[in-house]
């Protein structure tokens, strides 16, 4: 992701951070996040290290820490999202179990710790080079790889295309991307993973993969 894209993504999600924090405080996890947590917990999380890329305000990994995971590292481009994540982790008594990095994960992946469990919740659709993001993030994953991304149906495809066009017309420096679910699954499985869980919401596919044993 180039510097202009990083700056645009930072600006856009900075403007959303307060909303995401208020939602989590009032309602907890969103439906697709609950599915991610369910699928991950089915594979076992006791004392597991978590890596959440595009962690936002941190709600998902903080809940998993409460359920018994060991430590969590969160990456996000938005400084305000991370400020909220740090605040929430402190309030929930989990600050000692968390660390946060601001920036583009692909650019910073050498600094990222390996983890038992890697999570990308609605992140693949924020990144142009999805192949590179999947390759770099799966390389850090020892056991479980959990993702959510847009479904493959006419409504969702058209909605994303309309959003991309709208953002471009109004010169918004960030816009989403629609990547083929079949291509996403192909790339994840090519990195040595097999699917263990899948649920859907109206817009999102939620999937959990486990690394194949050698």
Secondary structure, DSSP 8 states (H G I E B T S, - for coil): --HHHHHHHHHHHHTTHHHHHHHHHHH-S-HHHHHHHHHHHHT--TT-EEEEET-TT-HHHHHHHHTT--EEEEEES-HHHHHHHHHHHHHTT-GGGEEEEES-HHHHGGGS--EEEEEEES-GGG-S-HHHHHHHHHHTEEEEEEEEEE-SSHHHHHHHHHHHHHHHHTT-S-------HHHHHHHHHHTTEEEEEEEE-SSEEEEEEEE---
